[in-house]
Amino acid sequence: MWRITLFLLPVVVAFSDGAVPFEEPRGPLTLRQAIGAALANNPHLVPFTYDVRIGDARIVQARLRPNPELSLEIENIQLGDGAKRESVTRSLGVRPSFSLDELGQAIDAGEPPLSAFSGEGLFAEIERETQSGAGPLGNIEMTLTLSHVIELGGKRAARIATSERERAVMEWDFEVARFDVVGQVVTRFAQTLAAQERLREEQALVELAEKLSETVGRMVDAGNVSPLEARRAGAEAEHARIALRERERELEQARLRLAIAWGSTQPVFTEAVGDFAHISPLPTLDQILARREQHPMLKRWAAELARRGAVLSLERAKRVPDLTLGLGYRATAIDEGDARSRSLGTEGFTSTRTTSGGDEWEHSFVLEASLPLPLFDRNQGAILEAELNEEKHGAERRAWDAALVAELTELYAEAQASAERTESLASRVLPELETTYALTQEGYQRGKFDFLAVLDAQRAVVGARLEILDARIVYQLAIANMERLVGAGIVPNSDSQGKESTHE
């Protein structure tokens, strides 16, 4: 049976990683071979392999700590040669010609104090003093600082956890994509089998029409019927051959769609192998719905919930500000000034120059620490967004499950109706129509019926066969779509199926 492999779909999806070199299927094609070829070479799966590697790269980045920062700060760079200060002092007076001791002795002796002064003590003096600052580098200050951010609040651990959860989601995205490819192959394989069945049925109808045309031709040759009936029978046979060519094109298109699943545009397999006519009793709808738990999308939802929880933890950790520590070296240039003074007085002209000297640089260490104050921005908006996304997950999960249940229910009703219709047509309608057609054809050869009666009986048989075929196709495609959704077989195995499945 072509559906045997569907019971092993979870195993196929889990362990077919494309490591085996791809070889396009040739000869008769089973469903297992089609699934293996699609998983090994489907072009839509290639981008997902990059997503997983991207997730690994994000984990590597999340583990890295912040880089230290080296900064150089230069201050007090003067423009020009520095400021100049100039002062002028004018002096006029009498300079005593004795010391304080001599003045004290004169007072003790009773001498008048003014007698201690002489005219030689008179003086007049003008003094001009000019002081210039240092050059452009005179007061410069340079600070070289090495600072590093210390992450607080567990940000690094939360960041790593978030990246790991994102990678897990990517892995399950890959599994879901492979699961979808398997389901796509199952559906296209069933469509190919249906196209083959339609072609076989059309071939049988062509043979039936040609036999009727030959029978009418012999009767025309014997002079029993009009040549017009032979022309009518020939037209019916040609119409059947036209329908056969259409079925051949449909089969080629179905084969091409199936081959595209493994990246081929020229299918080389001969035929799809499977019993498409078998109608098995369906299990209950509740049993089918219970099997949807095998869908990898459920594991993907669980991984997505863990990812959103990790994002929420990361956003909460960002409320805690980071501490920045810095250690630096500071060099300050000593101001080297130049002072000049000139004086002109009764004692003559005097010029003096003074230059400050000493060590050119003053050295010191700098210790810095900074911590932002979370007064306004405490990451409130991002935390609220993460909380809402976590709550949204449940609604999304329930919506997906509701859509899956609705689709399974619709397909189940479609399969059940098609099975009942197939049973009724095949057991009660078609046998009666075939018997009627045989008796009508026999009576026509004996001259009891006209050609139109035979033609109507033939069309009734053809129509019933096509109805049965369409009902079987609808049933098999509905079963295939249900198996695609739940990832496991729906109908029970027969003894032969169980043996073949065990062998596989």
C-alpha positions in Angstrom: 0.0 0.0 0.0 1.2 3.5 -0.8 0.3 4.8 2.6 2.4 2.4 4.6 5.3 4.9 5.0 3.0 7.5 6.5 3.1 5.6 9.8 6.8 6.3 9.9 6.7 10.0 9.0 8.0 11.2 12.3 11.0 8.9 12.1 11.7 10.0 8.5 11.4 13.7 9.4 13.7 13.3 12.5 16.5 11.4 10.9 16.7 12.3 7.2 19.2 15.1 7.3 20.4 15.0 3.7 23.8 13.6 4.5 23.4 10.8 1.9 24.3 12.0 -1.6 21.2 12.7 -3.6 20.2 10.3 -6.4 17.0 11.0 -8.3 14.5 8.2 -8.1 14.2 6.0 -11.1 11.9 3.1 -12.0 8.8 2.5 -9.9 8.5 5.1 -7.2 7.2 4.4 -3.6 6.1 7.0 -1.2 9.1 6.4 1.0 11.5 7.0 -1.9 9.6 10.2 -2.8 9.8 11.5 0.8 13.5 10.6 1.1 14.3 12.4 -2.2 12.4 15.5 -1.2 14.0 15.8 2.2 17.4 15.3 0.7 17.2 17.8 -2.1 14.2 20.1 -1.7 15.4 23.7 -2.5 13.1 25.3 0.1 14.8 23.5 3.0 18.3 24.9 2.2 17.6 28.4 3.8 16.6 26.8 7.1 20.0 25.2 7.4 21.5 28.7 7.4 19.0 29.8 10.0 20.3 27.2 12.5 23.9 28.3 11.9 22.8 31.9 12.3 21.4 30.9 15.7 24.8 29.4 16.6 26.4 32.7 15.7 24.0 34.7 17.8 24.8 32.5 20.8 28.5 33.1 20.3 27.8 36.9 20.2 25.6 36.8 23.3 28.4 35.2 25.3 30.8 38.0 24.6 31.4 40.6 27.3 31.5 44.4 26.6 34.8 45.7 25.3 36.9 48.0 27.5 37.2 51.6 26.4 40.5 53.6 26.1 40.0 57.4 26.0 42.4 60.3 25.8 41.3 63.7 27.1 43.4 66.9 26.6 42.4 70.1 28.3 43.6 73.7 28.7 45.0 74.1 25.2 45.7 77.8 25.0 45.4 79.8 21.9 48.3 82.2 21.2 51.3 82.9 23.5 49.4 83.3 26.6 48.2 86.4 28.5 50.5 89.3 29.4 50.1 91.4 32.6 51.8 94.8 33.1 51.9 97.0 36.2 53.4 100.5 36.9 54.3 101.7 40.4 55.3 105.3 41.2 57.0 106.1 44.5 57.9 109.4 46.2 59.1 109.8 49.8 61.9 110.0 52.3 64.0 107.0 53.2 65.3 107.1 56.8 69.0 107.0 57.2 69.0 105.1 60.4 67.8 101.9 61.8 65.1 101.3 64.3 67.7 100.8 67.0 69.2 104.2 66.3 65.8 105.8 66.4 65.1 104.3 69.8 68.4 105.6 71.2 67.6 109.1 69.9 64.3 109.1 71.6 65.9 107.9 74.9 68.5 110.7 74.6 65.7 113.4 74.3 66.7 114.3 70.7 63.9 115.4 68.4 62.9 112.7 66.0 63.1 114.9 62.9 66.7 115.5 63.5 67.4 111.9 62.7 66.5 112.4 59.1 68.7 114.0 56.5 68.0 115.5 53.1 69.9 112.6 51.6 66.9 110.3 52.4 64.6 111.9 49.8 63.7 109.6 46.8 61.5 109.4 43.7 61.0 106.1 41.7 58.9 104.8 38.8 58.7 100.9 38.4 57.1 99.1 35.4 56.6 95.3 35.8 55.7 93.0 32.8 54.7 89.3 33.3 54.0 86.9 30.4 52.3 83.5 30.6 53.6 80.3 29.2 53.2 79.1 25.6 50.3 77.0 24.1 51.4 73.9 26.1 52.1 75.8 29.3 48.9 74.8 31.2 47.9 71.7 29.2 46.4 68.7 31.0 46.2 65.2 29.5 44.3 62.3 30.9 44.5 58.7 29.6 41.7 56.5 30.9 40.9 52.8 30.6 37.2 52.2 31.4 35.1 49.0 31.4 31.3 48.4 31.7 30.3 45.9 34.3 26.9 44.4 33.4 24.6 44.2 36.4 21.2 42.5 36.9 22.2 39.2 35.1 22.0 40.8 31.6 24.7 38.5 30.1 23.0 35.3 31.4 19.6 36.5 30.2 21.1 37.4 26.8 22.6 34.0 26.4 19.4 32.3 27.4 17.4 34.3 24.9 19.8 33.4 22.0 19.7 29.7 23.0 15.9 29.8 23.0 15.9 31.6 19.6 18.1 28.8 18.2 15.7 26.2 19.5 12.8 27.9 17.7 14.9 27.9 14.5 15.5 24.2 14.9 11.8 23.5 15.2 11.1 25.9 12.3 13.4 23.6 10.3 11.5 20.5 11.5 8.1 22.1 10.7 9.4 23.0 7.2 10.6 19.4 6.6 7.2 18.2 8.0 5.4 20.4 5.5 7.6 19.0 2.7 6.7 15.5 3.7 3.0 16.5 3.7 3.4 18.1 0.3 5.0 15.0 -1.1 2.2 12.8 0.3 -0.4 15.0 -1.3 1.4 15.1 -4.7 2.1 11.4 -4.6 -1.7 10.8 -4.0 -2.4 13.2 -6.9 0.0 11.3 -9.1 -1.7 8.0 -8.2 -5.1 9.6 -8.9 -3.9 10.8 -12.4 -2.6 7.2 -13.1 -6.0 5.8 -12.1 -7.8 8.3 -14.3 -5.5 7.4 -17.2 -6.2 3.6 -16.7 -9.9 4.3 -16.5 -9.8 6.3 -19.7 -7.8 3.6 -21.4 -10.5 1.1 -20.4 -13.2 3.5 -21.7 -11.4 3.9 -25.0 -11.2 0.1 -25.3 -14.9 -0.1 -24.6 -15.8 2.6 -27.1 -13.5 0.9 -29.7 -15.1 -2.5 -29.2 -18.5 -0.9 -29.6 -17.3 0.8 -32.8 -15.9 -2.5 -34.1 -19.2 -4.3 -33.3 -21.2 -1.6 -35.1 -18.8 -1.8 -38.1 -19.3 -5.5 -38.4 -23.1 -5.0 -38.3 -22.8 -2.4 -41.0 -20.8 -4.7 -43.2 -23.4 -7.3 -42.7 -26.1 -4.8 -43.7 -27.9 -5.1 -40.4 -27.6 -1.4 -39.4 -27.2 2.0 -41.1 -23.7 3.3 -41.8 -24.7 6.4 -39.8 -24.6 4.3 -36.7 -21.0 3.3 -37.5 -20.1 7.0 -37.9 -21.7 7.8 -34.6 -19.8 4.9 -32.8 -16.6 6.1 -34.4 -17.1 9.6 -33.1 -17.8 8.3 -29.6 -14.5 6.3 -29.8 -12.6 9.4 -31.0 -14.1 11.4 -28.2 -12.8 8.8 -25.7 -9.4 9.0 -27.3 -9.3 12.8 -26.9 -10.2 12.4 -23.2 -7.4 9.9 -22.9 -4.9 12.4 -24.3 -6.1 14.9 -21.7 -5.6 12.4 -18.9 -2.1 11.7 -20.2 -1.3 15.4 -20.0 -2.7 15.6 -16.5 -0.5 12.7 -15.5 2.6 14.4 -16.8 1.7 17.5 -14.9 1.2 15.5 -11.7 4.5 13.7 -12.2 6.2 17.0 -12.7 4.7 18.5 -9.5 5.9 15.5 -7.6 9.4 15.7 -9.1 9.7 19.4 -8.3 9.5 18.4 -4.6 13.1 17.1 -4.9 14.2 19.9 -7.3 13.8 18.1 -10.6 12.0 19.4 -13.7 12.4 16.1 -15.7 10.9 13.2 -13.8 12.6 10.0 -14.6 10.6 7.5 -12.4 8.3 5.2 -14.4 5.2 5.2 -12.2 4.0 5.8 -8.6 3.4 2.5 -6.8 0.3 2.2 -4.7 -3.2 0.7 -4.4 -5.5 3.6 -4.9 -8.8 1.7 -5.1 -8.7 0.3 -1.6 -11.2 2.0 0.8 -10.4 1.3 4.5 -12.9 2.0 7.3 -12.2 5.3 9.0 -11.4 5.6 12.7 -13.5 8.1 14.8 -12.8 11.8 14.5 -11.7 11.9 18.1 -9.0 9.3 17.4 -7.8 11.3 14.5 -7.8 14.6 16.4 -5.8 12.9 19.2 -3.0 12.2 16.7 -2.4 15.8 16.0 -0.2 15.9 19.1 2.6 14.4 16.9 2.8 17.6 14.8 6.2 19.3 15.3 4.4 22.6 15.3 3.4 21.9 18.9 7.0 21.5 19.9 7.7 24.7 18.0 5.0 26.5 20.1 6.6 25.2 23.3 10.0 26.5 22.1 8.5 29.8 21.2 6.9 30.2 24.7 10.4 29.5 26.2 11.9 32.1 23.9 9.4 34.8 24.8 9.9 34.1 28.5 13.7 34.5 28.0 13.1 37.8 26.2 10.9 39.0 29.2 13.7 38.1 31.6 16.2 40.0 29.5 14.1 43.1 29.3 13.6 43.0 33.1 17.3 42.7 33.6 17.8 45.8 31.5 16.1 47.8 34.2 19.3 47.6 36.3 21.8 50.2 35.1 25.4 49.1 34.3 28.4 50.2 36.3 31.3 51.8 34.5 34.7 51.8 36.2 37.7 53.7 34.9 41.4 53.9 35.8 43.5 56.7 34.3 46.8 58.5 34.2 46.9 62.3 34.2 49.8 64.6 33.3 49.6 68.3 34.0 52.1 70.8 32.6 53.6 73.3 35.1 53.0 76.9 34.1 56.5 78.5 33.3 56.0 82.3 33.4 58.5 85.1 32.5 58.5 88.3 34.6 60.4 91.5 33.8 60.6 94.7 35.9 62.2 98.1 35.2 62.6 101.0 37.6 63.9 104.5 37.2 64.5 106.7 40.2 67.0 108.8 42.1 69.2 105.8 42.4 69.3 105.2 38.7 67.8 102.7 36.2 67.3 99.1 37.3 66.1 96.1 35.1 65.2 92.7 36.6 64.0 89.4 34.8 62.6 86.4 36.7 61.8 83.0 35.0 59.9 80.3 36.9 61.3 76.8 36.5 61.2 73.3 38.0 59.6 70.1 36.9 57.7 70.4 33.6 54.9 67.9 34.3 52.9 66.9 37.3 51.8 63.3 37.3 48.7 61.7 39.0 46.3 58.7 38.8 42.5 59.1 38.2 39.8 56.7 39.4 36.3 57.0 37.9 33.0 55.3 38.5 29.7 56.1 36.9 26.2 54.6 37.3 23.1 55.9 35.4 20.2 56.9 37.6 17.0 55.2 36.5 14.7 58.0 37.2 12.8 58.2 33.9 13.8 55.3 31.7 13.4 52.0 33.5 12.7 50.0 30.3 9.0 50.0 31.1 7.8 49.9 27.5 10.0 47.0 26.5 9.0 45.0 29.6 5.4 45.6 28.9 5.8 44.5 25.2 7.6 41.3 26.3 4.8 40.6 28.8 2.1 41.1 26.1 4.0 38.9 23.7 4.1 36.1 26.2 0.4 36.4 26.9 -0.2 36.6 23.1 1.4 33.2 22.7 -1.5 31.3 24.2 -4.0 33.0 21.9 -1.8 32.2 18.8 -1.5 28.6 20.0 -5.2 28.2 20.4 -5.9 29.8 17.1 -3.6 27.4 15.3 -5.1 24.4 17.0 -8.6 25.6 16.2 -7.7 26.0 12.5 -6.1 22.5 12.5 -9.1 20.9 14.2 -11.5 22.7 11.7 -9.5 21.5 8.7 -9.3 17.9 10.0 -13.0 17.9 10.7 -13.8 19.1 7.2 -11.5 16.6 5.6 -12.9 13.8 7.8 -16.5 14.6 6.7 -15.3 14.8 3.0 -13.5 11.4 3.3 -16.5 9.8 5.0 -19.0 11.1 2.4 -16.7 9.9 -0.4 -16.3 6.5 1.1 -20.0 6.1 1.4 -20.5 7.3 -2.1 -17.9 4.9 -3.5 -19.4 2.0 -1.6 -22.9 2.7 -3.0 -21.8 3.3 -6.6 -19.4 0.3 -6.7 -21.7 -2.2 -5.0 -25.2 -1.3 -6.2 -25.1 1.1 -9.1 -22.2 0.0 -11.3 -23.1 -3.7 -11.4 -26.6 -2.9 -12.5 -25.4 -0.5 -15.2 -22.9 -3.0 -16.5 -25.5 -5.8 -16.7 -27.9 -3.4 -18.5 -25.2 -2.4 -20.9 -24.3 -6.1 -21.7 -27.9 -7.0 -22.2 -28.5 -3.9 -24.4 -25.5 -4.7 -26.5 -26.6 -8.3 -26.9 -30.1 -7.2 -27.8 -28.7 -4.6 -30.3 -26.8 -7.4 -32.1 -30.1 -9.3 -32.3 -32.0 -6.3 -33.6 -34.1 -5.8 -30.5 -32.6 -2.4 -29.6 -31.4 0.6 -31.6 -28.0 2.1 -31.4 -29.1 5.0 -29.2 -30.1 2.6 -26.5 -26.7 0.9 -26.6 -25.0 4.3 -26.6 -27.1 5.5 -23.6 -26.2 2.3 -21.7 -22.5 2.7 -22.5 -22.6 6.3 -21.3 -24.3 5.3 -18.1 -21.5 2.8 -17.4 -18.8 5.3 -18.3 -20.4 7.9 -16.1 -20.7 5.5 -13.1 -17.1 4.4 -13.4 -15.9 8.0 -13.5 -18.1 8.9 -10.5 -16.6 6.0 -8.6 -13.1 7.1 -9.6 -13.7 10.7 -8.6 -15.2 9.6 -5.2 -12.1 7.4 -4.6 -9.8 10.2 -5.5 -11.6 12.6 -3.1 -11.4 10.0 -0.4 -7.7 9.2 -0.9 -6.7 12.9 -1.1 -8.7 13.7 2.0 -6.9 10.8 3.9 -3.6 12.1 2.5 -4.3 15.6 3.7 -5.3 14.4 7.1 -2.2 12.3 7.4 -0.2 15.4 6.3 -1.7 17.4 9.1 -1.2 14.8 11.9 2.0 13.3 10.6 0.8 9.7 11.0 -1.4 7.1 9.3 -5.1 7.4 9.6 -6.5 4.2 8.3 -5.6 0.9 10.0 -3.1 -1.5 8.3 -4.0 -4.8 6.8 -2.0 -7.9 7.3 0.0 -7.4 4.2 0.6 -3.8 5.1 1.9 -4.8 8.5 4.3 -7.2 7.0 5.6 -4.6 4.5 5.9 -2.0 7.2 7.9 -4.3 9.4 10.2 -5.1 6.6 10.8 -1.4 6.0 
